Amino acid sequence: MQQTIAAQQTIGKYRWTICALVFFATTINYIDRSVISFLKSTFTANLHWNDADYANVELAFKISYAIGLLAAGRFIDKIGTKLGYALALIVWSLASVGHALAKTVTGFIMARSVLGLSEAGNFPAAIKTVAEWFPKKERAFATGIFNSGANIGAITAPLTVPFIVKAWGWQWAFIITGAFGFLWLIFWFTYYEVPQKQKRLAQPEYDYIHSDVDEKGDTELTSPKLSWGKLLGYKQTWAFAIGKFLTDPVWWFYLFWLPDFLESQYGLKGTGVALPVALVYSLSTAGSIGGGWLPLNMIRNGSPAFKARKTSMLIYAFFVVPIVFAQILGGINMWFAVIIIGIAAAAHQAWSANIFTTVSDMFPKNSTASVTGIGGMFGALGGILLTWLVQKNLFVHYRAMGKIEAAYYIMFIVCGAAYLSAWAMMHFLVPRMKRIEI
């Protein structure tokens, strides 16, 4: 153990500074997108929204996010992570602040559309950054750490937004949270550069980052870039895309409807939802980091990287299943429902840390952002279909009947089945590791 610590100190730790930058960008990303979920009841009272209006605004974000992901991956691969990440964050921060100017559902649809297009740049840029800065054995752990920023953002929102609204009004919730991104840009331009150009990076750490390069050398950045048509011809692309299509909508459901669930089922609203929502995302933070640790430990014990990830993902898929009992146990005590949803959210983030890393396992570095964008687009499409076909009609129908609990029960069954279904389909498409060679 002491030898391992000493070796790490000799190698250097600058790559973790880069991971921290990506973590904070992801945190800001999720704060900005989740603000609106804590204003649903405010807009119902002040702007006369109903469930269909809220679902339409949510759909606008998801549709633009899906379109943005497809373009963002190619954009990031073309101009690089440093400039691409910065441009995406500038636009989404401006869009977030711009929500304060909206007065109608149409105005919010426009603001959410720009936000979705620009926020789509976060994950393709983040995954590409990890592929550039970490050896394969550390990528799931690094991804788990930066992906936990999604949870921290989701925790920060309920602990701040209701109080900002109460003190200064809903417009300032968008203005204050949107301003965080401009502060991040100072640190990004100060500390980020690719390893080959980073003067702060010592040679031992540079060598460690590239320690799993085979005898042919690191040709991943200089090999020809694959077109979308080529990428869509690989089963590996479809395995990732289908995995995202089936599981991302579950996370969207938590993010946009958890406050409404707590209000509909238990009468909580405003500052009252802060603690339960924060607990759910605190648990998901542990899942995100732990989700990266498990395959890392398996790899260190001799398991092939791809097998370690798939085994871990199967374990996490089973941890989601108990969510089907959330309402039954929540009838005994609300906190039982909150904890079960929190465990499911933790399992999602653990799953997410690993499914993202399968991209850098299977594709060269200069295509990781493009594949991540394709998969993210399919994940957003899954969210769109779930909102349009299920949530929009389901929630309006059952709320009109005075039986909103039935709608949530159906949604929890969908959540419980999604991950095992996704794992089975991914395993069918890519039963064994087969890396793309160009």
ROTI-204068 format. One record per residue (C-alpha): x, y, z; chain. Coordinates in nm, 3 decimals. Layout:
# residues N
+---------+---------+---------+-------+
!      c1 !      c2 !      c3 ! vexdo !
+---------+---------+---------+-------+
!       X !       Y !       Z !     A !
...
+---------+---------+---------+-------+
END
This chain:
# residues 438
+---------+---------+---------+-------+
!      c1 !      c2 !      c3 ! vexdo !
+---------+---------+---------+-------+
!   0.000 !   0.000 !   0.000 !     A !
!   0.278 !   0.244 !   0.091 !     A !
!   0.461 !   0.156 !  -0.231 !     A !
!   0.143 !   0.232 !  -0.429 !     A !
!   0.103 !   0.571 !  -0.260 !     A !
!   0.471 !   0.650 !  -0.314 !     A !
!   0.442 !   0.553 !  -0.680 !     A !
!   0.139 !   0.780 !  -0.726 !     A !
!   0.327 !   1.071 !  -0.565 !     A !
!   0.620 !   1.012 !  -0.802 !     A !
!   0.388 !   0.996 !  -1.103 !     A !
!   0.212 !   1.322 !  -1.025 !     A !
!  -0.154 !   1.424 !  -0.991 !     A !
!  -0.216 !   1.698 !  -1.244 !     A !
!  -0.468 !   1.482 !  -1.432 !     A !
!  -0.694 !   1.507 !  -1.127 !     A !
!  -0.689 !   1.887 !  -1.157 !     A !
!  -0.831 !   1.837 !  -1.506 !     A !
!  -1.089 !   1.595 !  -1.365 !     A !
!  -1.188 !   1.861 !  -1.110 !     A !
!  -1.244 !   2.116 !  -1.387 !     A !
!  -1.475 !   1.875 !  -1.570 !     A !
!  -1.652 !   1.794 !  -1.242 !     A !
!  -1.736 !   2.160 !  -1.182 !     A !
!  -1.850 !   2.211 !  -1.542 !     A !
!  -2.087 !   1.915 !  -1.503 !     A !
!  -2.211 !   2.054 !  -1.171 !     A !
!  -2.294 !   2.387 !  -1.335 !     A !
!  -2.454 !   2.203 !  -1.627 !     A !
!  -2.699 !   2.026 !  -1.396 !     A !
!  -2.773 !   2.326 !  -1.179 !     A !
!  -2.873 !   2.522 !  -1.489 !     A !
!  -3.096 !   2.250 !  -1.635 !     A !
!  -3.269 !   2.154 !  -1.309 !     A !
!  -3.365 !   2.503 !  -1.184 !     A !
!  -3.698 !   2.489 !  -1.368 !     A !
!  -3.811 !   2.170 !  -1.191 !     A !
!  -3.832 !   2.363 !  -0.863 !     A !
!  -4.045 !   2.636 !  -1.023 !     A !
!  -4.325 !   2.416 !  -1.159 !     A !
!  -4.570 !   2.506 !  -0.881 !     A !
!  -4.461 !   2.873 !  -0.901 !     A !
!  -4.542 !   2.883 !  -1.272 !     A !
!  -4.869 !   2.699 !  -1.215 !     A !
!  -4.976 !   2.969 !  -0.971 !     A !
!  -4.826 !   3.276 !  -1.139 !     A !
!  -4.819 !   3.190 !  -1.511 !     A !
!  -5.116 !   2.947 !  -1.509 !     A !
!  -4.922 !   2.647 !  -1.638 !     A !
!  -5.063 !   2.294 !  -1.634 !     A !
!  -4.887 !   1.956 !  -1.665 !     A !
!  -4.907 !   1.971 !  -2.046 !     A !
!  -4.735 !   2.313 !  -2.053 !     A !
!  -4.457 !   2.190 !  -1.827 !     A !
!  -4.416 !   1.875 !  -2.036 !     A !
!  -4.397 !   2.084 !  -2.355 !     A !
!  -4.121 !   2.300 !  -2.207 !     A !
!  -3.942 !   1.984 !  -2.094 !     A !
!  -3.981 !   1.836 !  -2.444 !     A !
!  -3.828 !   2.148 !  -2.600 !     A !
!  -3.515 !   2.101 !  -2.391 !     A !
!  -3.489 !   1.731 !  -2.471 !     A !
!  -3.543 !   1.771 !  -2.845 !     A !
!  -3.283 !   2.046 !  -2.873 !     A !
!  -3.050 !   1.847 !  -2.645 !     A !
!  -3.079 !   1.547 !  -2.876 !     A !
!  -3.002 !   1.757 !  -3.183 !     A !
!  -2.719 !   1.931 !  -2.999 !     A !
!  -2.557 !   1.605 !  -2.890 !     A !
!  -2.531 !   1.478 !  -3.245 !     A !
!  -2.366 !   1.801 !  -3.359 !     A !
!  -2.163 !   1.858 !  -3.040 !     A !
!  -1.969 !   1.533 !  -3.060 !     A !
!  -1.845 !   1.605 !  -3.411 !     A !
!  -1.783 !   1.971 !  -3.319 !     A !
!  -1.571 !   1.878 !  -3.015 !     A !
!  -1.373 !   1.619 !  -3.211 !     A !
!  -1.304 !   1.879 !  -3.480 !     A !
!  -1.196 !   2.185 !  -3.279 !     A !
!  -1.073 !   2.014 !  -2.961 !     A !
!  -1.179 !   2.004 !  -2.600 !     A !
!  -1.036 !   2.335 !  -2.482 !     A !
!  -1.218 !   2.569 !  -2.718 !     A !
!  -1.520 !   2.343 !  -2.773 !     A !
!  -1.596 !   2.306 !  -2.402 !     A !
!  -1.557 !   2.680 !  -2.345 !     A !
!  -1.789 !   2.778 !  -2.630 !     A !
!  -2.057 !   2.534 !  -2.515 !     A !
!  -2.045 !   2.667 !  -2.160 !     A !
!  -2.060 !   3.033 !  -2.268 !     A !
!  -2.375 !   2.973 !  -2.473 !     A !
!  -2.554 !   2.763 !  -2.212 !     A !
!  -2.476 !   3.016 !  -1.937 !     A !
!  -2.624 !   3.295 !  -2.152 !     A !
!  -2.928 !   3.078 !  -2.224 !     A !
!  -2.975 !   3.004 !  -1.855 !     A !
!  -2.972 !   3.374 !  -1.767 !     A !
!  -3.205 !   3.435 !  -2.062 !     A !
!  -3.483 !   3.236 !  -1.891 !     A !
!  -3.536 !   3.539 !  -1.666 !     A !
!  -3.669 !   3.732 !  -1.968 !     A !
!  -3.934 !   3.473 !  -2.058 !     A !
!  -4.297 !   3.549 !  -1.976 !     A !
!  -4.490 !   3.286 !  -2.170 !     A !
!  -4.470 !   2.914 !  -2.240 !     A !
!  -4.338 !   2.999 !  -2.587 !     A !
!  -4.067 !   3.216 !  -2.435 !     A !
!  -3.957 !   2.935 !  -2.207 !     A !
!  -3.960 !   2.691 !  -2.497 !     A !
!  -3.719 !   2.920 !  -2.684 !     A !
!  -3.488 !   2.958 !  -2.383 !     A !
!  -3.493 !   2.585 !  -2.308 !     A !
!  -3.417 !   2.505 !  -2.672 !     A !
!  -3.101 !   2.717 !  -2.672 !     A !
!  -3.004 !   2.572 !  -2.334 !     A !
!  -3.050 !   2.217 !  -2.462 !     A !
!  -2.846 !   2.275 !  -2.780 !     A !
!  -2.553 !   2.421 !  -2.587 !     A !
!  -2.561 !   2.196 !  -2.278 !     A !
!  -2.524 !   1.903 !  -2.514 !     A !
!  -2.155 !   1.991 !  -2.545 !     A !
!  -2.076 !   1.896 !  -2.185 !     A !
!  -2.062 !   1.517 !  -2.195 !     A !
!  -1.891 !   1.470 !  -2.534 !     A !
!  -1.624 !   1.718 !  -2.421 !     A !
!  -1.597 !   1.559 !  -2.076 !     A !
!  -1.559 !   1.203 !  -2.206 !     A !
!  -1.302 !   1.316 !  -2.462 !     A !
!  -1.110 !   1.497 !  -2.186 !     A !
!  -1.100 !   1.181 !  -1.974 !     A !
!  -0.984 !   0.974 !  -2.273 !     A !
!  -0.703 !   1.223 !  -2.334 !     A !
!  -0.593 !   1.258 !  -1.972 !     A !
!  -0.634 !   0.912 !  -1.813 !     A !
!  -0.513 !   0.558 !  -1.883 !     A !
!  -0.792 !   0.307 !  -1.948 !     A !
!  -0.780 !   0.154 !  -1.602 !     A !
!  -0.860 !   0.491 !  -1.438 !     A !
!  -1.120 !   0.617 !  -1.685 !     A !
!  -1.430 !   0.472 !  -1.517 !     A !
!  -1.318 !   0.612 !  -1.181 !     A !
!  -1.242 !   0.955 !  -1.332 !     A !
!  -1.574 !   0.946 !  -1.518 !     A !
!  -1.754 !   0.854 !  -1.197 !     A !
!  -1.596 !   1.152 !  -1.022 !     A !
!  -1.679 !   1.410 !  -1.288 !     A !
!  -2.024 !   1.255 !  -1.343 !     A !
!  -2.095 !   1.301 !  -0.972 !     A !
!  -2.104 !   1.670 !  -1.059 !     A !
!  -2.450 !   1.596 !  -1.198 !     A !
!  -2.555 !   1.491 !  -0.849 !     A !
!  -2.389 !   1.786 !  -0.679 !     A !
!  -2.568 !   2.015 !  -0.921 !     A !
!  -2.896 !   1.839 !  -0.848 !     A !
!  -2.827 !   1.870 !  -0.473 !     A !
!  -2.730 !   2.237 !  -0.498 !     A !
!  -3.047 !   2.331 !  -0.686 !     A !
!  -3.302 !   2.235 !  -0.415 !     A !
!  -3.082 !   2.384 !  -0.143 !     A !
!  -3.058 !   2.721 !  -0.321 !     A !
!  -3.331 !   2.776 !  -0.581 !     A !
!  -3.638 !   2.773 !  -0.348 !     A !
!  -3.464 !   3.017 !  -0.113 !     A !
!  -3.356 !   3.250 !  -0.397 !     A !
!  -3.714 !   3.248 !  -0.528 !     A !
!  -3.851 !   3.326 !  -0.185 !     A !
!  -3.607 !   3.612 !  -0.131 !     A !
!  -3.582 !   3.777 !  -0.474 !     A !
!  -3.822 !   3.607 !  -0.718 !     A !
!  -3.794 !   3.331 !  -0.976 !     A !
!  -3.606 !   3.542 !  -1.231 !     A !
!  -3.303 !   3.568 !  -1.003 !     A !
!  -3.286 !   3.189 !  -0.971 !     A !
!  -3.192 !   3.175 !  -1.341 !     A !
!  -2.964 !   3.481 !  -1.331 !     A !
!  -2.757 !   3.372 !  -1.031 !     A !
!  -2.714 !   3.008 !  -1.136 !     A !
!  -2.643 !   3.106 !  -1.496 !     A !
!  -2.359 !   3.332 !  -1.383 !     A !
!  -2.160 !   3.041 !  -1.234 !     A !
!  -2.041 !   2.932 !  -1.578 !     A !
!  -1.851 !   3.253 !  -1.646 !     A !
!  -1.648 !   3.204 !  -1.328 !     A !
!  -1.558 !   2.849 !  -1.440 !     A !
!  -1.418 !   2.981 !  -1.769 !     A !
!  -1.139 !   3.164 !  -1.585 !     A !
!  -1.009 !   2.839 !  -1.436 !     A !
!  -1.058 !   2.644 !  -1.760 !     A !
!  -0.844 !   2.878 !  -1.969 !     A !
!  -0.585 !   2.901 !  -1.691 !     A !
!  -0.533 !   2.529 !  -1.624 !     A !
!  -0.650 !   2.328 !  -1.926 !     A !
!  -0.447 !   2.208 !  -2.220 !     A !
!  -0.408 !   1.867 !  -2.386 !     A !
!  -0.128 !   1.657 !  -2.229 !     A !
!   0.101 !   1.702 !  -2.529 !     A !
!   0.098 !   2.081 !  -2.479 !     A !
!   0.054 !   2.111 !  -2.102 !     A !
!   0.373 !   2.258 !  -1.951 !     A !
!   0.255 !   2.188 !  -1.595 !     A !
!   0.250 !   1.813 !  -1.667 !     A !
!   0.562 !   1.625 !  -1.556 !     A !
!   0.708 !   1.357 !  -1.782 !     A !
!   0.641 !   1.066 !  -1.539 !     A !
!   0.270 !   1.150 !  -1.531 !     A !
!   0.261 !   1.195 !  -1.910 !     A !
!   0.415 !   0.849 !  -1.947 !     A !
!   0.166 !   0.704 !  -1.698 !     A !
!  -0.130 !   0.853 !  -1.888 !     A !
!  -0.005 !   0.674 !  -2.199 !     A !
!   0.108 !   0.358 !  -2.016 !     A !
!  -0.154 !   0.133 !  -2.177 !     A !
!  -0.059 !   0.224 !  -2.532 !     A !
!   0.050 !  -0.086 !  -2.722 !     A !
!   0.370 !  -0.137 !  -2.914 !     A !
!   0.227 !   0.041 !  -3.220 !     A !
!   0.231 !   0.366 !  -3.026 !     A !
!  -0.042 !   0.619 !  -2.960 !     A !
!  -0.193 !   0.657 !  -3.306 !     A !
!  -0.545 !   0.723 !  -3.180 !     A !
!  -0.520 !   1.099 !  -3.215 !     A !
!  -0.358 !   1.096 !  -3.560 !     A !
!  -0.561 !   0.817 !  -3.722 !     A !
!  -0.840 !   0.917 !  -3.966 !     A !
!  -1.160 !   1.044 !  -3.805 !     A !
!  -1.464 !   0.823 !  -3.859 !     A !
!  -1.776 !   0.971 !  -4.019 !     A !
!  -2.120 !   0.931 !  -3.862 !     A !
!  -2.205 !   0.683 !  -4.134 !     A !
!  -1.900 !   0.472 !  -4.048 !     A !
!  -1.965 !   0.493 !  -3.675 !     A !
!  -2.327 !   0.384 !  -3.719 !     A !
!  -2.203 !   0.077 !  -3.902 !     A !
!  -2.042 !  -0.063 !  -3.586 !     A !
!  -2.230 !  -0.278 !  -3.335 !     A !
!  -2.028 !  -0.106 !  -3.062 !     A !
!  -2.193 !   0.227 !  -3.147 !     A !
!  -2.539 !   0.072 !  -3.134 !     A !
!  -2.468 !  -0.103 !  -2.805 !     A !
!  -2.380 !   0.230 !  -2.645 !     A !
!  -2.670 !   0.412 !  -2.815 !     A !
!  -2.933 !   0.155 !  -2.710 !     A !
!  -2.798 !   0.149 !  -2.355 !     A !
!  -2.839 !   0.527 !  -2.338 !     A !
!  -3.180 !   0.520 !  -2.512 !     A !
!  -3.327 !   0.289 !  -2.247 !     A !
!  -3.170 !   0.433 !  -1.933 !     A !
!  -3.119 !   0.807 !  -1.980 !     A !
!  -3.496 !   0.874 !  -1.973 !     A !
!  -3.506 !   0.738 !  -1.619 !     A !
!  -3.259 !   1.002 !  -1.505 !     A !
!  -3.459 !   1.272 !  -1.688 !     A !
!  -3.766 !   1.150 !  -1.500 !     A !
!  -3.596 !   1.192 !  -1.162 !     A !
!  -3.455 !   1.530 !  -1.256 !     A !
!  -3.774 !   1.693 !  -1.385 !     A !
!  -4.051 !   1.514 !  -1.189 !     A !
!  -3.912 !   1.431 !  -0.844 !     A !
!  -4.023 !   1.765 !  -0.690 !     A !
!  -4.371 !   1.714 !  -0.839 !     A !
!  -4.383 !   1.359 !  -0.700 !     A !
!  -4.308 !   1.490 !  -0.351 !     A !
!  -4.572 !   1.761 !  -0.386 !     A !
!  -4.839 !   1.532 !  -0.537 !     A !
!  -4.786 !   1.245 !  -0.294 !     A !
!  -4.685 !   1.420 !   0.027 !     A !
!  -4.784 !   1.785 !  -0.014 !     A !
!  -4.430 !   1.919 !  -0.012 !     A !
!  -4.350 !   2.229 !  -0.216 !     A !
!  -4.103 !   2.518 !  -0.225 !     A !
!  -3.838 !   2.490 !   0.045 !     A !
!  -4.011 !   2.177 !   0.176 !     A !
!  -3.869 !   1.960 !  -0.104 !     A !
!  -3.509 !   2.071 !  -0.040 !     A !
!  -3.409 !   1.801 !   0.208 !     A !
!  -3.572 !   1.496 !   0.039 !     A !
!  -3.438 !   1.592 !  -0.306 !     A !
!  -3.094 !   1.666 !  -0.163 !     A !
!  -3.090 !   1.323 !   0.003 !     A !
!  -3.175 !   1.147 !  -0.326 !     A !
!  -2.889 !   1.316 !  -0.507 !     A !
!  -2.650 !   1.273 !  -0.214 !     A !
!  -2.704 !   0.899 !  -0.246 !     A !
!  -2.656 !   0.924 !  -0.622 !     A !
!  -2.322 !   1.099 !  -0.566 !     A !
!  -2.200 !   0.799 !  -0.370 !     A !
!  -2.320 !   0.576 !  -0.651 !     A !
!  -2.137 !   0.776 !  -0.915 !     A !
!  -1.801 !   0.758 !  -0.739 !     A !
!  -1.852 !   0.400 !  -0.617 !     A !
!  -1.960 !   0.301 !  -0.966 !     A !
!  -1.617 !   0.390 !  -1.096 !     A !
!  -1.434 !   0.231 !  -0.803 !     A !
!  -1.576 !  -0.120 !  -0.845 !     A !
!  -1.450 !  -0.186 !  -1.202 !     A !
!  -1.118 !  -0.017 !  -1.116 !     A !
!  -1.074 !  -0.261 !  -0.827 !     A !
!  -1.168 !  -0.554 !  -1.053 !     A !
!  -0.917 !  -0.444 !  -1.317 !     A !
!  -0.643 !  -0.412 !  -1.055 !     A !
!  -0.723 !  -0.771 !  -0.953 !     A !
!  -0.667 !  -0.896 !  -1.306 !     A !
!  -1.006 !  -0.869 !  -1.475 !     A !
!  -1.009 !  -0.738 !  -1.835 !     A !
!  -1.140 !  -0.379 !  -1.848 !     A !
!  -1.446 !  -0.450 !  -2.063 !     A !
!  -1.551 !  -0.753 !  -1.854 !     A !
!  -1.511 !  -0.551 !  -1.534 !     A !
!  -1.737 !  -0.277 !  -1.669 !     A !
!  -2.009 !  -0.514 !  -1.793 !     A !
!  -2.012 !  -0.711 !  -1.468 !     A !
!  -2.037 !  -0.389 !  -1.269 !     A !
!  -2.319 !  -0.262 !  -1.490 !     A !
!  -2.518 !  -0.583 !  -1.435 !     A !
!  -2.485 !  -0.542 !  -1.059 !     A !
!  -2.601 !  -0.182 !  -1.080 !     A !
!  -2.898 !  -0.281 !  -1.299 !     A !
!  -3.030 !  -0.508 !  -1.022 !     A !
!  -3.004 !  -0.224 !  -0.768 !     A !
!  -3.264 !  -0.024 !  -0.963 !     A !
!  -3.533 !  -0.294 !  -0.949 !     A !
!  -3.660 !  -0.218 !  -0.592 !     A !
!  -3.789 !   0.121 !  -0.711 !     A !
!  -4.112 !  -0.057 !  -0.813 !     A !
!  -4.189 !  -0.075 !  -0.439 !     A !
!  -4.123 !   0.296 !  -0.375 !     A !
!  -4.487 !   0.397 !  -0.346 !     A !
!  -4.591 !   0.093 !  -0.145 !     A !
!  -4.323 !   0.155 !   0.117 !     A !
!  -4.371 !   0.530 !   0.084 !     A !
!  -4.727 !   0.477 !   0.204 !     A !
!  -4.579 !   0.366 !   0.536 !     A !
!  -4.331 !   0.652 !   0.556 !     A !
!  -4.225 !   0.909 !   0.296 !     A !
!  -3.857 !   0.859 !   0.372 !     A !
!  -3.876 !   0.495 !   0.261 !     A !
!  -3.977 !   0.616 !  -0.084 !     A !
!  -3.706 !   0.881 !  -0.083 !     A !
!  -3.436 !   0.631 !   0.012 !     A !
!  -3.544 !   0.374 !  -0.248 !     A !
!  -3.550 !   0.640 !  -0.519 !     A !
!  -3.208 !   0.756 !  -0.397 !     A !
!  -3.066 !   0.403 !  -0.427 !     A !
!  -3.207 !   0.376 !  -0.780 !     A !
!  -3.057 !   0.715 !  -0.869 !     A !
!  -2.723 !   0.601 !  -0.724 !     A !
!  -2.738 !   0.287 !  -0.936 !     A !
!  -2.810 !   0.497 !  -1.244 !     A !
!  -2.504 !   0.714 !  -1.185 !     A !
!  -2.289 !   0.407 !  -1.124 !     A !
!  -2.422 !   0.261 !  -1.449 !     A !
!  -2.362 !   0.592 !  -1.627 !     A !
!  -1.997 !   0.611 !  -1.516 !     A !
!  -1.935 !   0.275 !  -1.681 !     A !
!  -2.143 !   0.302 !  -1.996 !     A !
!  -1.962 !   0.627 !  -2.082 !     A !
!  -1.627 !   0.457 !  -2.036 !     A !
!  -1.713 !   0.173 !  -2.273 !     A !
!  -1.684 !   0.434 !  -2.552 !     A !
!  -1.316 !   0.502 !  -2.484 !     A !
!  -1.263 !   0.126 !  -2.440 !     A !
!  -1.401 !   0.051 !  -2.786 !     A !
!  -1.317 !   0.358 !  -2.997 !     A !
!  -1.003 !   0.566 !  -3.068 !     A !
!  -0.968 !   0.895 !  -2.885 !     A !
!  -1.041 !   1.109 !  -3.190 !     A !
!  -1.388 !   0.950 !  -3.220 !     A !
!  -1.494 !   0.933 !  -2.854 !     A !
!  -1.679 !   1.267 !  -2.856 !     A !
!  -1.865 !   1.174 !  -3.175 !     A !
!  -1.978 !   0.837 !  -3.038 !     A !
!  -2.067 !   0.996 !  -2.704 !     A !
!  -2.275 !   1.250 !  -2.894 !     A !
!  -2.455 !   0.980 !  -3.092 !     A !
!  -2.533 !   0.782 !  -2.776 !     A !
!  -2.637 !   1.095 !  -2.591 !     A !
!  -2.869 !   1.184 !  -2.877 !     A !
!  -3.036 !   0.844 !  -2.850 !     A !
!  -3.065 !   0.892 !  -2.474 !     A !
!  -3.237 !   1.225 !  -2.530 !     A !
!  -3.466 !   1.068 !  -2.790 !     A !
!  -3.564 !   0.807 !  -2.531 !     A !
!  -3.644 !   1.091 !  -2.291 !     A !
!  -3.851 !   1.265 !  -2.557 !     A !
!  -4.054 !   0.951 !  -2.628 !     A !
!  -4.108 !   0.883 !  -2.259 !     A !
!  -4.228 !   1.238 !  -2.199 !     A !
!  -4.448 !   1.252 !  -2.508 !     A !
!  -4.596 !   0.902 !  -2.507 !     A !
!  -4.613 !   0.837 !  -2.135 !     A !
!  -4.560 !   1.132 !  -1.902 !     A !
!  -4.744 !   1.404 !  -2.092 !     A !
!  -5.060 !   1.199 !  -2.150 !     A !
!  -5.031 !   0.974 !  -1.847 !     A !
!  -4.991 !   1.250 !  -1.590 !     A !
!  -5.260 !   1.475 !  -1.738 !     A !
!  -5.504 !   1.182 !  -1.756 !     A !
!  -5.451 !   1.047 !  -1.404 !     A !
!  -5.429 !   1.390 !  -1.240 !     A !
!  -5.765 !   1.481 !  -1.395 !     A !
!  -5.906 !   1.160 !  -1.244 !     A !
!  -5.757 !   1.242 !  -0.905 !     A !
!  -5.534 !   0.933 !  -0.923 !     A !
!  -5.189 !   1.078 !  -0.988 !     A !
!  -5.034 !   0.803 !  -0.772 !     A !
!  -5.122 !   0.551 !  -1.046 !     A !
!  -4.917 !   0.746 !  -1.300 !     A !
!  -4.613 !   0.741 !  -1.072 !     A !
!  -4.657 !   0.371 !  -1.004 !     A !
!  -4.645 !   0.299 !  -1.378 !     A !
!  -4.338 !   0.518 !  -1.417 !     A !
!  -4.154 !   0.337 !  -1.137 !     A !
!  -4.219 !   0.003 !  -1.307 !     A !
!  -4.067 !   0.146 !  -1.627 !     A !
!  -3.764 !   0.264 !  -1.428 !     A !
!  -3.714 !  -0.076 !  -1.265 !     A !
!  -3.713 !  -0.266 !  -1.594 !     A !
!  -3.500 !  -0.028 !  -1.802 !     A !
!  -3.148 !  -0.123 !  -1.693 !     A !
!  -3.171 !  -0.501 !  -1.711 !     A !
!  -3.327 !  -0.463 !  -2.057 !     A !
!  -3.046 !  -0.230 !  -2.164 !     A !
!  -2.775 !  -0.461 !  -2.028 !     A !
!  -2.923 !  -0.763 !  -2.210 !     A !
!  -2.934 !  -0.579 !  -2.543 !     A !
!  -2.582 !  -0.442 !  -2.504 !     A !
!  -2.452 !  -0.789 !  -2.422 !     A !
!  -2.627 !  -0.932 !  -2.728 !     A !
!  -2.464 !  -0.672 !  -2.955 !     A !
!  -2.115 !  -0.678 !  -2.799 !     A !
!  -2.073 !  -0.999 !  -2.597 !     A !
!  -1.694 !  -0.961 !  -2.589 !     A !
!  -1.456 !  -0.669 !  -2.610 !     A !
!  -1.371 !  -0.583 !  -2.969 !     A !
!  -1.188 !  -0.254 !  -3.013 !     A !
!  -1.233 !  -0.059 !  -3.336 !     A !
!  -0.914 !  -0.061 !  -3.540 !     A !
!  -0.864 !   0.199 !  -3.812 !     A !
+---------+---------+---------+-------+
END
